[in-house]
Amino acid sequence: MDIKFADKKLEKYANDDKLSVRKQGSKRADLYKTRLDDMWAAETYEDLRNLPGRYHELINQRKGQWACDLDHPYRLIFTTQERPIPTDIDGKYIWLEISSVEIIEIENYHKEG
């Protein structure tokens, strides 16, 4: 799978383990690296859907974005690079046709406030 980063900081964390640990802590940095390794190894989004990390589609104002678990409550949030997102005639996403992602943030999107 092709991976693009929306933010230079996220790309630096992906390529510099020491920086990632220093800025995110060892647990989140390790999980971030694991999730990225899973994405790089996947051919399509379908390959990710049942891996550890609970890859899931987001809803409401985040529709069109996906997330996977890091250390609770943080999630790795990403979207597809395919525009438009491939869908069937019923409007359901065609997971086998999604082969590139853009990492957009690491966030606790459930926080109050």
C-alpha positions as CSV (number, residue, x, y, z in Angstrom):
1,M,0.0,0.0,0.0
2,D,1.2,3.5,-0.8
3,I,1.4,5.8,2.2
4,K,1.5,9.6,2.1
5,F,1.8,11.9,5.2
6,A,-0.3,15.0,5.5
7,D,2.1,16.4,8.1
8,K,5.9,16.5,8.1
9,K,5.9,15.6,11.8
10,L,4.1,12.3,11.2
11,E,6.5,11.5,8.4
12,K,9.5,12.2,10.7
13,Y,8.0,10.0,13.4
14,A,7.7,7.2,10.8
15,N,11.3,7.5,9.8
16,D,13.1,8.3,13.1
17,D,12.3,5.9,15.9
18,K,14.2,7.8,18.5
19,L,12.3,11.0,17.7
20,S,9.0,9.2,17.7
21,V,9.7,7.6,21.2
22,R,10.9,11.0,22.6
23,K,7.8,12.8,21.3
24,Q,5.1,10.1,21.7
25,G,6.4,7.8,24.3
26,S,7.6,4.2,23.6
27,K,4.2,2.5,23.6
28,R,2.5,4.9,21.1
29,A,5.7,5.0,19.0
30,D,5.9,1.2,18.8
31,L,2.2,0.9,17.9
32,Y,2.5,3.7,15.3
33,K,5.4,1.8,13.7
34,T,3.5,-1.5,13.8
35,R,0.4,0.1,12.1
36,L,2.5,1.7,9.4
37,D,4.3,-1.6,8.8
38,D,0.9,-3.3,8.4
39,M,-0.2,-0.7,5.9
40,W,3.1,-0.9,3.9
41,A,2.7,-4.7,3.8
42,A,-1.0,-4.6,2.7
43,E,-1.9,-4.5,-1.0
44,T,-5.4,-3.0,-0.4
45,Y,-7.5,-1.7,2.5
46,E,-9.2,-5.1,2.5
47,D,-6.0,-6.6,3.9
48,L,-6.1,-4.3,6.9
49,R,-9.7,-4.6,8.0
50,N,-9.2,-7.7,10.2
51,L,-5.7,-7.1,11.5
52,P,-5.1,-6.2,15.2
53,G,-5.6,-2.5,15.7
54,R,-9.3,-2.4,15.1
55,Y,-9.3,-0.6,11.7
56,H,-12.6,1.1,11.4
57,E,-14.5,3.8,9.4
58,L,-15.4,7.0,11.2
59,I,-18.7,8.7,11.0
60,N,-20.4,12.1,11.2
61,Q,-18.0,15.0,10.5
62,R,-15.2,12.4,10.0
63,K,-17.0,10.4,7.3
64,G,-14.5,9.4,4.7
65,Q,-11.8,8.9,7.3
66,W,-10.6,5.7,9.0
67,A,-8.8,5.1,12.3
68,C,-6.9,2.3,14.0
69,D,-6.0,2.0,17.7
70,L,-2.7,3.2,19.2
71,D,-2.5,3.5,22.9
72,H,-5.8,4.3,24.5
73,P,-7.4,6.7,23.8
74,Y,-5.2,7.7,20.8
75,R,-6.0,6.7,17.2
76,L,-4.1,6.8,14.0
77,I,-6.4,8.6,11.6
78,F,-6.1,8.3,7.8
79,T,-8.0,8.7,4.6
80,T,-7.7,7.2,1.1
81,Q,-5.7,9.0,-1.6
82,E,-8.2,7.7,-4.2
83,R,-10.6,10.5,-5.2
84,P,-13.4,9.8,-5.3
85,I,-13.4,6.8,-2.9
86,P,-14.3,3.7,-4.9
87,T,-17.9,2.7,-4.3
88,D,-20.4,0.2,-5.7
89,I,-23.8,1.0,-7.0
90,D,-25.2,0.9,-3.5
91,G,-22.7,3.5,-2.3
92,K,-20.6,1.0,-0.2
93,Y,-16.8,1.3,-0.3
94,I,-15.0,-1.2,-2.5
95,W,-12.1,-2.1,-0.1
96,L,-10.2,-4.0,-2.8
97,E,-9.8,-0.9,-4.9
98,I,-8.3,1.2,-2.1
99,S,-4.5,0.9,-2.3
100,S,-3.2,4.1,-0.9
101,V,-3.7,6.1,2.3
102,E,-2.8,9.4,3.7
103,I,-1.9,9.6,7.4
104,I,-3.6,12.7,8.6
105,E,-3.2,12.7,12.4
106,I,-2.7,11.0,15.7
107,E,-5.6,12.1,17.9
108,N,-8.0,11.4,20.7
109,Y,-11.1,12.3,18.8
110,H,-13.4,11.3,21.8
111,K,-12.0,14.0,24.1
112,E,-14.5,16.3,25.7
113,G,-14.5,19.9,24.8
